[in-house]
Amino acid sequence: LRAAAPAPTARCRARADGFGAMGDDGAEGEAPRCVGCGRRVRTLFVQYSPGNIRLMKCDVCKAVADPYIECEFMIILIDLILHKTRAYRHLLFNKLHIGSSLDKGILCQFILMHIVLDAFRISVSKNNKADGDSSRSTLSTICNCSEVLGDALLGNIIFTAMLLLGVRYILKFSFDITRYRQILLAIIISSYFKLFLLTMMVWEFPSSAIFIVEAFVLSSNVVALRVVTRFPKAHCVGVCFMAHAAKHLTERWLMWTP
């Protein structure tokens, strides 16, 4: 008698759906996705006249493919803060079109913004630990800014390296620069809560606020990684936590190194 075939694992199911294999992504990278089940759809809506559209349904789950099309930005933002996967699928796949030819221009912009926000966070942390000497020369200020930018750049290099290593060896993704660029862009976009750090330029917050922001960014990165890869939460938590821990340890070491 022929033995029964083993049940497919979560990784095999993900690849069968077209999320783990690069061939499907490369062929239909610009196709929108259903925010409910994550499957690709032909179109999200049909426009009959200006302001008159009909939302299309997904052929798989039979639900409206993307109801966020008719939602205000604040509703989408609230759902993003609540870590709803439907809102993340709308933002990443149907709004920003990551994985398509449209994301090549915005990746560098988001990376630059991410490094600048990290540099500002490091600067705030250093100022909290400093003695408060306000008699700094212009040259000293320039050197301090360049040092902070260098620390932020090195921390993000370590973060990116550990993230991609985790994707390669924990999630078992084969190396493909297009797929890795898609994952990196999703992680950077899901770090949007770092913008909250800019409010420290206007209002005073305790140093614990930086830890709260970083914890929120970590949890948001986990949701984005799950949406892009469709892997279990435990795997995504492990990858994101490893990358953030390596980045945090690098920044601590740089901060206390004379």
C-alpha positions as CSV (number, residue, x, y, z in Angstrom):
1,L,0.0,0.0,0.0
2,R,1.2,3.5,-0.8
3,A,1.7,5.7,2.3
4,A,-0.4,8.8,2.6
5,A,1.3,12.1,1.8
6,P,2.1,14.2,4.8
7,A,0.0,17.2,5.5
8,P,1.4,20.5,4.1
9,T,3.2,22.7,6.6
10,A,2.5,26.4,7.1
11,R,5.5,27.3,4.9
12,C,4.3,25.0,2.1
13,R,0.8,26.4,2.3
14,A,2.2,30.0,2.1
15,R,4.2,29.1,-0.9
16,A,1.3,27.3,-2.6
17,D,-0.7,30.5,-2.2
18,G,1.9,32.5,-4.0
19,F,3.4,34.4,-1.1
20,G,6.6,32.4,-0.6
21,A,7.6,31.7,-4.2
22,M,9.1,34.5,-6.1
23,G,7.8,33.4,-9.5
24,D,4.3,34.5,-8.7
25,D,5.4,37.7,-7.2
26,G,7.5,38.6,-10.2
27,A,4.7,37.8,-12.6
28,E,1.9,39.7,-10.9
29,G,3.8,42.0,-8.6
30,E,1.6,45.0,-9.4
31,A,-1.7,43.2,-8.9
32,P,-3.8,44.4,-5.9
33,R,-4.7,42.2,-3.0
34,C,-7.8,41.4,-1.0
35,V,-7.3,42.8,2.5
36,G,-9.3,40.0,4.0
37,C,-7.5,36.8,2.7
38,G,-4.5,38.4,1.1
39,R,-5.1,36.8,-2.3
40,R,-4.5,38.7,-5.5
41,V,-7.5,40.2,-7.3
42,R,-7.9,41.6,-10.8
43,T,-9.2,45.0,-9.7
44,L,-10.5,46.6,-6.6
45,F,-13.3,48.7,-8.0
46,V,-15.1,49.7,-11.2
47,Q,-15.6,53.4,-11.9
48,Y,-18.8,54.2,-13.8
49,S,-18.4,58.0,-13.6
50,P,-16.4,60.5,-11.4
51,G,-17.3,59.8,-7.8
52,N,-19.4,56.8,-8.7
53,I,-17.6,53.5,-8.1
54,R,-18.5,49.9,-7.2
55,L,-16.2,47.9,-5.0
56,M,-15.3,44.5,-6.3
57,K,-15.4,41.2,-4.3
58,C,-12.7,38.7,-3.9
59,D,-13.1,35.5,-5.9
60,V,-11.8,33.4,-2.9
61,C,-13.4,34.8,0.3
62,K,-16.3,36.4,-1.5
63,A,-16.0,39.6,0.6
64,V,-15.3,43.1,-0.6
65,A,-11.7,43.1,-1.7
66,D,-10.7,46.5,-0.1
67,P,-13.4,48.5,1.7
68,Y,-10.7,51.0,2.9
69,I,-10.9,52.6,-0.6
70,E,-14.0,54.5,0.6
71,C,-12.6,55.2,4.1
72,E,-11.1,58.5,5.4
73,F,-7.4,58.6,6.2
74,M,-8.0,58.8,10.0
75,I,-9.9,55.6,10.0
76,I,-7.1,53.8,8.2
77,L,-4.6,55.4,10.6
78,I,-6.6,54.2,13.6
79,D,-6.7,50.6,12.2
80,L,-2.9,50.8,11.6
81,I,-2.4,51.8,15.2
82,L,-4.6,48.9,16.3
83,H,-2.4,46.6,14.3
84,K,-5.2,45.3,12.0
85,T,-3.7,43.2,9.2
86,R,-6.5,44.4,6.8
87,A,-5.2,48.0,7.1
88,Y,-1.6,46.9,6.6
89,R,-2.6,45.0,3.4
90,H,-4.4,48.0,2.1
91,L,-1.4,50.3,2.8
92,L,1.4,48.1,1.6
93,F,-0.2,46.3,-1.4
94,N,-3.0,48.5,-2.6
95,K,-1.8,52.0,-1.7
96,L,2.0,51.9,-2.0
97,H,2.2,48.8,-4.2
98,I,5.3,47.3,-2.6
99,G,6.9,44.6,-4.7
100,S,6.1,46.4,-8.0
101,S,8.1,48.8,-10.1
102,L,6.5,51.7,-8.2
103,D,8.4,51.0,-4.9
104,K,11.9,51.5,-6.3
105,G,11.7,55.3,-6.0
106,I,10.2,55.5,-2.5
107,L,12.6,53.0,-0.9
108,C,15.5,55.4,-0.7
109,Q,13.3,58.2,0.6
110,F,11.9,56.0,3.4
111,I,15.4,54.8,4.3
112,L,16.7,58.3,4.5
113,M,13.8,59.4,6.7
114,H,14.2,56.3,8.9
115,I,17.9,57.1,9.5
116,V,17.2,60.8,10.3
117,L,14.5,59.8,12.8
118,D,16.9,57.4,14.4
119,A,19.5,60.1,14.6
120,F,17.1,62.4,16.3
121,R,16.2,59.7,18.8
122,I,19.9,59.0,19.6
123,S,20.5,62.8,20.0
124,V,17.6,63.0,22.5
125,S,19.0,60.0,24.4
126,K,22.5,61.6,24.5
127,N,21.1,64.9,25.6
128,N,19.3,63.2,28.5
129,K,22.6,61.7,29.7
130,A,24.7,64.8,29.1
131,D,25.5,67.3,31.8
132,G,23.6,70.1,30.0
133,D,26.6,72.1,28.9
134,S,25.2,74.8,26.6
135,S,28.5,76.5,25.8
136,R,29.4,74.4,22.8
137,S,31.2,75.8,19.8
138,T,30.0,75.5,16.3
139,L,32.6,73.0,15.4
140,S,31.7,70.8,18.4
141,T,28.0,70.9,17.4
142,I,28.9,69.9,13.8
143,C,31.1,67.0,15.1
144,N,28.3,65.9,17.4
145,C,25.7,65.9,14.6
146,S,28.0,63.9,12.3
147,E,28.7,61.4,15.2
148,V,25.0,61.0,15.8
149,L,24.3,60.4,12.1
150,G,27.1,57.9,11.9
151,D,25.7,56.0,14.9
152,A,22.3,55.9,13.4
153,L,23.7,54.7,10.0
154,L,25.7,51.9,11.7
155,G,22.7,50.9,13.8
156,N,20.5,50.7,10.8
157,I,23.1,48.7,8.8
158,I,23.2,46.2,11.7
159,F,19.4,46.1,11.9
160,T,19.0,45.5,8.1
161,A,21.7,42.7,8.2
162,M,20.1,40.9,11.1
163,L,16.6,41.3,9.6
164,L,17.6,39.8,6.3
165,L,19.6,37.0,8.0
166,G,16.5,36.2,10.0
167,V,14.4,36.1,6.9
168,R,16.9,33.9,5.2
169,Y,17.6,31.4,8.0
170,I,14.5,31.5,10.2
171,L,11.8,32.0,7.6
172,K,13.8,30.0,5.0
173,F,13.4,32.5,2.2
174,S,15.6,31.9,-0.8
175,F,17.8,34.9,-1.7
176,D,16.0,37.2,-4.1
177,I,16.8,40.9,-4.1
178,T,13.2,41.9,-5.2
179,R,11.6,39.9,-2.4
180,Y,14.1,41.2,0.2
181,R,13.5,44.8,-1.0
182,Q,9.8,44.2,-0.5
183,I,10.3,43.0,3.1
184,L,12.7,45.8,3.9
185,L,10.3,48.4,2.6
186,A,7.4,46.9,4.6
187,I,9.4,47.0,7.8
188,I,10.5,50.7,7.2
189,I,6.9,51.8,6.4
190,S,5.6,50.1,9.5
191,S,8.0,52.1,11.6
192,Y,5.8,55.2,11.0
193,F,5.3,55.7,14.7
194,K,8.9,57.1,14.9
195,L,7.4,60.3,13.6
196,F,6.0,60.8,17.2
197,L,9.6,61.5,18.2
198,L,9.4,64.8,16.4
199,T,6.9,66.1,19.0
200,M,9.7,66.1,21.4
201,M,10.9,69.2,19.7
202,V,7.8,71.0,20.9
203,W,6.8,69.2,24.1
204,E,8.8,67.6,26.9
205,F,8.4,63.9,27.4
206,P,10.1,61.6,29.9
207,S,12.9,59.3,28.5
208,S,10.5,56.4,28.9
209,A,8.6,57.7,25.9
210,I,11.4,56.6,23.6
211,F,11.1,53.1,24.9
212,I,7.3,53.1,24.4
213,V,7.8,54.3,20.8
214,E,10.4,51.6,20.1
215,A,8.2,48.9,21.6
216,F,5.3,50.0,19.4
217,V,7.5,50.1,16.3
218,L,8.7,46.5,17.1
219,S,5.1,45.2,17.3
220,S,4.1,47.1,14.1
221,N,7.1,45.5,12.3
222,V,5.9,42.1,13.4
223,V,2.5,42.7,11.8
224,A,4.0,44.0,8.6
225,L,6.3,41.0,8.3
226,R,3.4,38.7,8.9
227,V,1.4,40.5,6.2
228,V,4.2,40.3,3.6
229,T,5.4,36.7,4.3
230,R,2.2,35.1,5.8
231,F,4.4,33.2,8.3
232,P,3.3,32.4,11.9
233,K,3.5,35.2,14.5
234,A,6.2,33.4,16.5
235,H,8.6,33.3,13.5
236,C,8.0,37.0,12.7
237,V,8.5,38.0,16.4
238,G,11.8,36.1,16.5
239,V,13.1,37.8,13.4
240,C,12.0,41.3,14.4
241,F,13.2,41.0,18.0
242,M,16.6,39.7,16.9
243,A,17.0,42.7,14.5
244,H,15.9,45.3,17.1
245,A,18.0,43.8,19.9
246,A,21.1,43.8,17.7
247,K,20.4,47.5,16.8
248,H,19.8,48.5,20.4
249,L,23.0,46.8,21.6
250,T,25.0,48.5,18.9
251,E,23.7,51.9,19.8
252,R,24.3,51.3,23.5
253,W,27.9,50.3,22.8
254,L,28.4,53.4,20.6
255,M,26.8,55.7,23.1
256,W,29.1,54.5,26.0
257,T,32.3,54.3,23.9
258,P,34.4,57.4,24.3
